[in-house]
């Protein structure tokens, strides 16, 4: 969650506030400033929701596509396919015990 969700949210927060200097980031920032500078707070609210939707669809795809098999090896165990250890990968994101709440440092609203 920290390497994907948190970094994506942080990147977009910096883009919409002018904190990133790449040409793409500056193009987005300039568009916001031209069109509606007051929209920054709305964008900050919606960015985590967009990131979470993307993660949700990625996890659904990883679970549903038989041609994609992700094996996990840790110090304690080896799992041949993450499908085998989850009732639904996308559902692992949510709730007070979900991955977002447990592992993300960025803002989250259920």
Residue pairs with C-beta under 8 A, 6 or more apart in sequence:
1 99
1 100
1 102
1 103
1 104
2 103
2 104
2 105
4 55
5 48
5 51
5 52
5 55
5 100
5 104
5 106
6 104
6 105
6 106
8 51
8 54
9 47
9 48
9 51
9 106
9 107
10 106
11 20
12 43
12 47
12 51
13 19
13 44
13 47
14 20
14 25
15 25
15 28
15 29
16 28
16 29
16 32
16 40
16 43
16 44
16 47
17 29
17 40
18 26
18 29
18 33
20 26
20 29
32 39
32 40
32 43
48 106
48 107
48 108
48 109
49 109
52 93
52 100
52 108
55 90
55 93
56 90
56 93
57 90
59 89
59 90
59 92
59 93
60 89
60 90
61 68
62 68
62 70
62 82
62 89
63 82
63 83
63 86
63 88
63 89
63 90
69 80
69 81
69 83
70 81
70 82
71 78
71 79
71 80
71 81
71 82
72 78
72 79
72 82
72 85
73 79
79 85
82 89
83 89
86 92
91 98
92 98
92 99
93 99
93 100
94 100
94 110
95 101
95 110
100 108
101 108
